Amino acid sequence: MTQLKAKDLRKQDADKLRQTLFDLRSELSKVKGGAERGIVKKDVGKIRRMQRGIAIVLTVMNEKGVIE
C-alpha cells in the first residue's frame, strides 16, 4: 500500500473518494481481524498507515463537502 497524499486525493471526484475509503476500511478490518485471531502477525505499522489513510480521505471529503 502506498502512502496516500492529500494533494492527490483532492484531485479525485466524490465517487472515487468513497471507493478509496471503503477499500481502506475493509482492508483494515481484515488485517485487524486476522491479527486478533492469530492468523497473521500483528503489524502495527501497517494498521497505523491504514488508519492515517482513512483520516486523510475523510478530511478531504469534509473539505469538499462530500457526505459519507
MODELLER restraints for C-alpha pairs under 7 A, 6 or more apart:
rsr = mdl.restraints
at = mdl.atoms
rsr.add(forms.Gaussian(group=physical.xy_distance, feature=features.Distance(at['CA:4:A'], at['CA:53:A']), mean=5.88, stdev=0.5))
rsr.add(forms.Gaussian(group=physical.xy_distance, feature=features.Distance(at['CA:6:A'], at['CA:56:A']), mean=6.31, stdev=0.5))
rsr.add(forms.Gaussian(group=physical.xy_distance, feature=features.Distance(at['CA:6:A'], at['CA:60:A']), mean=6.79, stdev=0.5))
rsr.add(forms.Gaussian(group=physical.xy_distance, feature=features.Distance(at['CA:9:A'], at['CA:60:A']), mean=6.95, stdev=0.5))
rsr.add(forms.Gaussian(group=physical.xy_distance, feature=features.Distance(at['CA:10:A'], at['CA:60:A']), mean=6.31, stdev=0.5))
rsr.add(forms.Gaussian(group=physical.xy_distance, feature=features.Distance(at['CA:14:A'], at['CA:66:A']), mean=6.50, stdev=0.5))
rsr.add(forms.Gaussian(group=physical.xy_distance, feature=features.Distance(at['CA:17:A'], at['CA:57:A']), mean=6.76, stdev=0.5))
rsr.add(forms.Gaussian(group=physical.xy_distance, feature=features.Distance(at['CA:21:A'], at['CA:54:A']), mean=6.15, stdev=0.5))
rsr.add(forms.Gaussian(group=physical.xy_distance, feature=features.Distance(at['CA:21:A'], at['CA:57:A']), mean=6.43, stdev=0.5))
rsr.add(forms.Gaussian(group=physical.xy_distance, feature=features.Distance(at['CA:24:A'], at['CA:50:A']), mean=6.40, stdev=0.5))
rsr.add(forms.Gaussian(group=physical.xy_distance, feature=features.Distance(at['CA:24:A'], at['CA:54:A']), mean=6.47, stdev=0.5))
rsr.add(forms.Gaussian(group=physical.xy_distance, feature=features.Distance(at['CA:28:A'], at['CA:47:A']), mean=6.57, stdev=0.5))
rsr.add(forms.Gaussian(group=physical.xy_distance, feature=features.Distance(at['CA:28:A'], at['CA:50:A']), mean=6.38, stdev=0.5))
rsr.add(forms.Gaussian(group=physical.xy_distance, feature=features.Distance(at['CA:34:A'], at['CA:40:A']), mean=5.49, stdev=0.5))
rsr.add(forms.Gaussian(group=physical.xy_distance, feature=features.Distance(at['CA:35:A'], at['CA:41:A']), mean=5.80, stdev=0.5))
rsr.add(forms.Gaussian(group=physical.xy_distance, feature=features.Distance(at['CA:35:A'], at['CA:42:A']), mean=4.88, stdev=0.5))
